[in-house]
Amino acid sequence: MGEKLSRAVFGTLANGELVESVTLTNNHGMSVRLIGYGASIQSVIVPDANGNLADVTLGYVTLDEYVQAPQYFGATVGRVANRVAHSRFTLSGQEYHVRSNDGPHSLHGGPDGFDKKNWDLLACDEEALTATFALTSPDGQGYPGNLRVLATYQLGEDNSLSVHYRAATDAATVVNLSNHAYWNLSGEGAQQDAMDHVLTIAADAFLPVDAGLIPTGERRSVAGTAFDFREGTPIRARVRDVADSQLRHGRGYDHNWIISGRLSDAPQFVARLEDPHSGRIMTLWSNQPGVQFYSGNFFDGSTVGKAGKSYRIGDGVALEPQGFPDAPNQPSFPSIVLMPGQTYSNIITWMFETAASE
């Protein structure tokens, strides 16, 4: 068996900072490449049902592409993942204004979010197959408190990949982190898009949104709707159901499903994605109250991925465990407030296995 952990320079930013990469490889042929820019997952190479290896996460070849044409590929998103309505919220009686980047709203931390920061590679462990990235987010840009964030990735010999996000603050603030990997289990350069993937989501209800993709505050049962993935269903089956106004709002799925409605003590089953073409299966686990499922609705062919293929609508899907969108403005949603002395924790695990391919 060759080297199980290797470090390299992925690229250099305009200010001269080096962006490091770490590649972790287990004894079963699975390898993961992580980069400091956005504390991002740059590649995930796993076998299919016949043992053939492919990279199943969307992304770029070079650092310049990540910087010049950001798409959140594999990135850590924050300080607040998802949308903050009208880019403002009230905390402890004080109104805060954050930067907009999605019409009037703030998306994934705004135009200068954690996905666009060069995180420090704090530690690596070849025996444990771990890599920890660290970021200090200073008080400002609307978000109060100096926030210290750690992202520890681990590759398991069981073909699991996990990340543990932790954060601490010196003043009351709001925190909602997630990972924004896009998946195509046929391979990011495959001819097949991800719409034939069979999706299961462990949720009885979801959060409807308005035309700006901001949750209305309603919790709606998935029963009898295009949002019912309690049993495995091909994504393609209903993603273009124009009769459903919710799918018209998002041009497909871009909604949060209620997994438990609260932070759980330990990771629980969130979703399962199975590709009938390759036989690859990915199961997702997290301790978060919800999961955002996004069906890649805005890929328009202008983005070229690692295999030289243009990404088009549905070529990858994102499943992002997190707190509910716009939680700071929705008193009925689980709170994402973090106080001094508390530790924010989000644990996400992706498990890869195979079934017989078609």
Sequence and secondary structure as in RCSB ss.txt:
>XXXX:A:sequence
MGEKLSRAVFGTLANGELVESVTLTNNHGMSVRLIGYGASIQSVIVPDANGNLADVTLGYVTLDEYVQAPQYFGA
TVGRVANRVAHSRFTLSGQEYHVRSNDGPHSLHGGPDGFDKKNWDLLACDEEALTATFALTSPDGQGYPGNLRVL
ATYQLGEDNSLSVHYRAATDAATVVNLSNHAYWNLSGEGAQQDAMDHVLTIAADAFLPVDAGLIPTGERRSVAGT
AFDFREGTPIRARVRDVADSQLRHGRGYDHNWIISGRLSDAPQFVARLEDPHSGRIMTLWSNQPGVQFYSGNFFD
GSTVGKAGKSYRIGDGVALEPQGFPDAPNQPSFPSIVLMPGQTYSNIITWMFETAASE
>XXXX:A:secstr
   SEEEEEEEE TTS EEEEEEEE TTS EEEEETBTTEEEEEEEE TTS EEE B   SSHHHHHHS   TT 
EE SB SEEGGGEEEETTEEEE    BTTBEETT TT GGGSB EEEEEETTTTEEEEEEEE SBTTB S EEEE
EEEEE TTSEEEEEEEEEESS EE B EE  EE TT TT SS STT EEEE  SEEE B TTS B S  EE TTS
TT  SS EEGGGTTT TTSHHHHHHTS EEEEESSSS  SS EEEEEEE TTT EEEEEEESSSEEEEE  TT E
EEEE TTS EEETTS EEEEEES TTGGG TTS   EE TT  EEEEEEEEEEE    
